[in-house]
Amino acid sequence: MESFRALRVHQEDGKIVPRLEQLTLDDLAPGNVVIRGEYSSINYKDALATTGKGRILRRFPLVAGVDIAGTVVSSEDPRLKPGDLVAAHGCGMSETHDGGFAEYARVPADWVNKLPPGIDARTAMGLGTAGFTAALAIHRMEQMGQEPGMGPVAVTGATGGVGSVAIALLAGLGFKVTAVTSKTTADDYLKGLGASEIFHLKGRELGTKPLEKVLWGGAVDNLGGATLAWLTRTVAPYGSIASIGLAQGPELNTTVMPFILRGVSLLGINSVEVPLGLRAEIWRHLAGDLKPTNLGLIATREVTLDQVLEVVDGWVDGSITGRCLVRLR
Ligand SMILES: NC(=O)c1ccc[n+]([C@@H]2O[C@H](COP(=O)([O-])OP(=O)(O)OC[C@H]3O[C@@H](n4cnc5c(N)ncnc54)[C@H](OP(=O)(O)O)[C@@H]3O)[C@@H](O)[C@H]2O)c1
């Protein structure tokens, strides 16, 4: 196979230096499945990895990108055959293993999911890690008994990738959704996704009591920090909060009161290390009962591999809205 393009991150004199390079398969970390990538996507974590604003990569040099979807070219595993349409995301990609910002990826078969009928590579990456994570969070909340009758679900970081897909999926399931956002210009976008209310975070007094007035039946949180603490104080009895992200900060200052007096559950969501069977189940949901009808409103941007570095700052400063696909060829 001839050489191919990849966005590879180096560490030089203690600095993170990303470069578009020509690689061969021999340059990639070992794996028993080779994927010809069609699409990847940009997630918050990819912006941290390629700008060096967060310590994501644990070895260098490494191809960045936590997502890839495309076609199997070769496989030493009988579960996967050349021509299969697949997605790989999370696992060690862009942490310890070369990732998805490349025309080819080579990964272990256990990281690869065949895409269910109805989901092509572009749709899969319109969802990407963000959409998969939103679906995993909702799946876990429903397992805990979350249902529309308990009240609206608050979604923080609402205009981001995870937040946008979470709103669309929850609304599709019949939940009332309150989009919690720091942006003042995104109301139409959020309502278009299915949010029934918008809660503007900026300048809001979030209170300090161990328990505040109940505002939500449950919550999907992408921010952590003071916002997550506030959610613990305002979720209804037996509601669940899916803790996904830390865009605001990693700390959580709350008390046990919401947990022992309201029976609130804090569900940790980790999309990186998900057993293959559960990953397949989540993808089946995304192709079936959870299939978003308005992904076209969310994944409106598309860049090529050589444009990724021009746009990633928007994820670091929180100014982006929705999802951005990366066309790999
Ligand atoms: N646990 C997991 O497996 C997993 C998987 C995927 C993502 N994540 C994490 O989940 C979070 C969201 O990921 P994403 O891909 O959706 O990111 P994203 O597309 O960059 O969206 C993040 C959103 O959070 C808000 N935000 C950003 N910076 C902020 C700040 N400093 N203070 C307050 N709000 C801020 C913004 O929304 P508004 O302007 O609308 O408020 C922004 O659009 C990230 O922390 C990411 O690392 C975790």
The ligand as an SDF file (V2000), in Angstrom:
LIG
                    3D

 48 52  0  0  0  0  0  0  0  0999 V2000
  -16.9230   10.8630   29.5720 N   0  0  0  0  0  0  0  0  0  0  0  0
  -16.7110   10.6340   28.2790 C   0  0  0  0  0  0  0  0  0  0  0  0
  -16.5130    9.5120   27.8350 O   0  0  0  0  0  0  0  0  0  0  0  0
  -16.7500   11.8040   27.3350 C   0  0  0  0  0  0  0  0  0  0  0  0
  -17.0290   11.6160   25.9710 C   0  0  0  0  0  0  0  0  0  0  0  0
  -17.1480   12.7440   25.1610 C   0  0  0  0  0  0  0  0  0  0  0  0
  -16.9420   13.9990   25.6990 C   0  0  0  0  0  0  0  0  0  0  0  0
  -16.6210   14.1190   27.0000 N   0  0  0  0  0  0  0  0  0  0  0  0
  -16.4510   15.4330   27.6250 C   0  0  0  0  0  0  0  0  0  0  0  0
  -17.7140   16.0620   27.5900 O   0  0  0  0  0  0  0  0  0  0  0  0
  -17.5550   17.4720   27.4150 C   0  0  0  0  0  0  0  0  0  0  0  0
  -18.3110   17.8900   26.1710 C   0  0  0  0  0  0  0  0  0  0  0  0
  -17.7140   17.2880   25.0390 O   0  0  0  0  0  0  0  0  0  0  0  0
  -18.0880   17.8210   23.5740 P   0  0  0  0  0  0  0  0  0  0  0  0
  -17.3370   16.9700   22.5970 O   0  0  0  0  0  0  0  0  0  0  0  0
  -19.5410   17.9940   23.4690 O   0  0  0  0  0  0  0  0  0  0  0  0
  -17.4060   19.2440   23.6520 O   0  0  0  0  0  0  0  0  0  0  0  0
  -17.7420   20.5420   22.7980 P   0  0  0  0  0  0  0  0  0  0  0  0
  -18.3740   20.1420   21.5100 O   0  0  0  0  0  0  0  0  0  0  0  0
  -16.4950   21.3220   22.7910 O   0  0  0  0  0  0  0  0  0  0  0  0
  -18.8670   21.2770   23.6810 O   0  0  0  0  0  0  0  0  0  0  0  0
  -18.6420   21.7200   24.9770 C   0  0  0  0  0  0  0  0  0  0  0  0
  -19.6750   22.7850   25.3030 C   0  0  0  0  0  0  0  0  0  0  0  0
  -19.5180   23.1140   26.6930 O   0  0  0  0  0  0  0  0  0  0  0  0
  -19.7090   24.5120   26.8790 C   0  0  0  0  0  0  0  0  0  0  0  0
  -18.4220   25.0470   27.3950 N   0  0  0  0  0  0  0  0  0  0  0  0
  -17.2040   24.9430   26.8270 C   0  0  0  0  0  0  0  0  0  0  0  0
  -16.2640   25.5300   27.5820 N   0  0  0  0  0  0  0  0  0  0  0  0
  -16.9000   25.9860   28.6840 C   0  0  0  0  0  0  0  0  0  0  0  0
  -16.4820   26.6590   29.8530 C   0  0  0  0  0  0  0  0  0  0  0  0
  -15.2110   26.9970   30.0550 N   0  0  0  0  0  0  0  0  0  0  0  0
  -17.4070   26.9780   30.7920 N   0  0  0  0  0  0  0  0  0  0  0  0
  -18.6880   26.6480   30.5970 C   0  0  0  0  0  0  0  0  0  0  0  0
  -19.1430   26.0120   29.4860 N   0  0  0  0  0  0  0  0  0  0  0  0
  -18.2670   25.6810   28.5620 C   0  0  0  0  0  0  0  0  0  0  0  0
  -20.1130   25.0780   25.5460 C   0  0  0  0  0  0  0  0  0  0  0  0
  -21.5380   24.9690   25.4460 O   0  0  0  0  0  0  0  0  0  0  0  0
  -22.5370   26.1920   25.7790 P   0  0  0  0  0  0  0  0  0  0  0  0
  -21.8800   27.4060   25.2160 O   0  0  0  0  0  0  0  0  0  0  0  0
  -23.8030   25.8130   25.1040 O   0  0  0  0  0  0  0  0  0  0  0  0
  -22.6720   26.2710   27.2680 O   0  0  0  0  0  0  0  0  0  0  0  0
  -19.4980   24.0950   24.5600 C   0  0  0  0  0  0  0  0  0  0  0  0
  -20.1510   24.1200   23.3360 O   0  0  0  0  0  0  0  0  0  0  0  0
  -16.0560   17.7110   27.3690 C   0  0  0  0  0  0  0  0  0  0  0  0
  -15.5790   17.9960   28.6490 O   0  0  0  0  0  0  0  0  0  0  0  0
  -15.5120   16.3600   26.9190 C   0  0  0  0  0  0  0  0  0  0  0  0
  -14.1760   16.1520   27.2990 O   0  0  0  0  0  0  0  0  0  0  0  0
  -16.5220   13.0480   27.8370 C   0  0  0  0  0  0  0  0  0  0  0  0
  1  2  1  0
  2  3  2  0
  2  4  1  0
  4  5  1  0
  4 48  2  0
  5  6  2  0
  6  7  1  0
  7  8  2  0
  8  9  1  0
  8 48  1  0
  9 10  1  0
  9 46  1  0
 10 11  1  0
 11 12  1  0
 11 44  1  0
 12 13  1  0
 13 14  1  0
 14 15  2  0
 14 16  1  0
 14 17  1  0
 17 18  1  0
 18 19  2  0
 18 20  1  0
 18 21  1  0
 21 22  1  0
 22 23  1  0
 23 24  1  0
 23 42  1  0
 24 25  1  0
 25 26  1  0
 25 36  1  0
 26 27  1  0
 26 35  1  0
 27 28  2  0
 28 29  1  0
 29 30  1  0
 29 35  2  0
 30 31  1  0
 30 32  2  0
 32 33  1  0
 33 34  2  0
 34 35  1  0
 36 37  1  0
 36 42  1  0
 37 38  1  0
 38 39  2  0
 38 40  1  0
 38 41  1  0
 42 43  1  0
 44 45  1  0
 44 46  1  0
 46 47  1  0
M  CHG  2   8   1  16  -1
M  END
$$$$
